[in-house]
Amino acid sequence: MRIGEVAERTQTPVDTIRYYERLGMLPKPGRTASNYRAYTPGQVERLNFIRRCRGLDMSLQEIRALLVFCDQPQQHCRSVNEVLDEHIRHVDERISQLRRLAKELRELRGVCRSPGTAADCQILNQLRHRSSAVRKTASSGRRARASHG
């Protein structure tokens, strides 16, 4: 199969396929007599594996670690679980960070009670002059609630 066919079949841009080849994650394909890349079904399957892992937001390093087990199927898969457990911890931390960000944005949005001109916009003023004002307000609120709780 030529690279265009692989790209279409796997919905992967040609440049991305070449990138994975350069990184050594996807073995370099053989060449046809006319010097076109010729991919095997195994290479397409491996590319699909990489794409699925990327769809799960795994890093290239994590995918490389998993590919070792694909290439050495006789190995114990305990380390596969460790890779996934670490990725889950990373995702959980990012979710926590995104929740804090959403809260901060809601608090910033709450600064605007009655929209007017941009010159008088409290949101813009907060962003311009007090980059951490919303955070300080949120922290103060947490401390106040905690002391009354």
For each residue, the residues with C-beta under 8 A, 3 or more apart:
1: 5 6 9 38 39 40 41 44
2: 5 6 32 36 37 38 39
3: 6 7 14 17 18 29 36 37 39
4: 7 8 14
5: 1 2 8 9 39
6: 1 2 3 9 10 12 17 39 43 44 47
7: 3 4 10 11 12 13 14 17
8: 4 5 11
9: 1 5 6 44
10: 6 7 17 44 47 48 51
11: 7 8 51
12: 6 7 16 17 47 51
13: 7 16 17
14: 3 4 7 17 18
15: 18 19
16: 12 13 19 20
17: 3 6 7 10 12 13 14 20 21 26 47
18: 3 14 15 21 22
19: 15 16 22 23
20: 16 17 23 25 26 47 50
21: 17 18 24 25 26 27 28 29
22: 18 19
23: 19 20 26 60
24: 21 27
25: 20 21 46 50 60 63 64 67
26: 17 20 21 23 43 46 47 50
27: 21 24 43 46
28: 21
29: 3 21 37 38 39 40 43
30: 37 38 40
31: 35 36 37 38
32: 2 35 36 37 38
33:
34:
35: 31 32
36: 2 3 31 32
37: 2 3 29 30 31 32
38: 1 2 29 30 31 32
39: 1 2 3 5 6 29 43 44
40: 1 29 30 43 44
41: 1 44 45
42: 45 46
43: 6 26 27 29 39 40 46 47
44: 1 6 9 10 39 40 41 47 48
45: 41 42 48 49
46: 25 26 27 42 43 49 50 67 70
47: 6 10 12 17 20 26 43 44 50 51
48: 10 44 45 51 52
49: 45 46 52 53 66 67 70
50: 20 25 26 46 47 53 54 63 67
51: 10 11 12 47 48 54 55
52: 48 49 55 56
53: 49 50 56 58 62 63 66
54: 50 51 57 58 63
55: 51 52
56: 52 53 87
57: 54 87 91
58: 53 54 62 63 66 87
59: 62 63
60: 23 25 63 64
61: 64 65
62: 53 58 59 65 66 83 86 87
63: 25 50 53 54 58 59 60 66 67
64: 25 60 61 67 68
65: 61 62 68 69 79 83
66: 49 53 58 62 63 69 70 80 83
67: 25 46 49 50 63 64 70 71
68: 64 65 71 72 75
69: 65 66 72 73 75 77 79 80
70: 46 49 66 67 73
71: 67 68
72: 68 69 75
73: 69 70
74:
75: 68 69 72 79
76: 79
77: 69 80 81
78: 81 82
79: 65 69 75 76 82 83
80: 66 69 77 83 84
81: 77 78 84 85
82: 78 79 85 86
83: 62 65 66 79 80 86 87
84: 80 81 87 88
85: 81 82 88 89
86: 62 82 83 89 90
87: 56 57 58 62 83 84 90 91
88: 84 85 91 92
89: 85 86 92 93
90: 86 87 93 94
91: 57 87 88 94 95
92: 88 89 95 96
93: 89 90 96 97
94: 90 91 97 98
95: 91 92 98 99
96: 92 93 99 100
97: 93 94 100 101
98: 94 95 101 102
99: 95 96 102 103
100: 96 97 103 104
101: 97 98 104 105
102: 98 99 105 106
103: 99 100 106 107 138
104: 100 101 107 108 134 135 138
105: 101 102 108 109
106: 102 103 109 110
107: 103 104 110 111 134 137 138
108: 104 105 111 123 126 127 134
109: 105 106 112 123
110: 106 107
111: 107 108 122 123 126 134
112: 109 115 121 122 123
113: 122
114:
115: 112 121
116: 120 121
117: 120 121
118: 121 124
119:
120: 116 117 125
121: 112 115 116 117 118 124 125
122: 111 112 113 125 126
123: 108 109 111 112 126 127
124: 118 121 127 128
125: 120 121 122 128 129 130
126: 108 111 122 123 129 130 133 134
127: 108 123 124 131
128: 124 125
129: 125 126 133
130: 125 126 133 134 136
131: 127
132: 135 136
133: 126 129 130 136 137
134: 104 107 108 111 126 130 137 138
135: 104 132 138 139
136: 130 132 133 139 140
137: 107 133 134 140 141
138: 103 104 107 134 135 141 142
139: 135 136 142 143
140: 136 137 143 144
141: 137 138 144 145
142: 138 139 145 146
143: 139 140 146 147
144: 140 141 147 148
145: 141 142 148 149
146: 142 143 149
147: 143 144
148: 144 145
149: 145 146
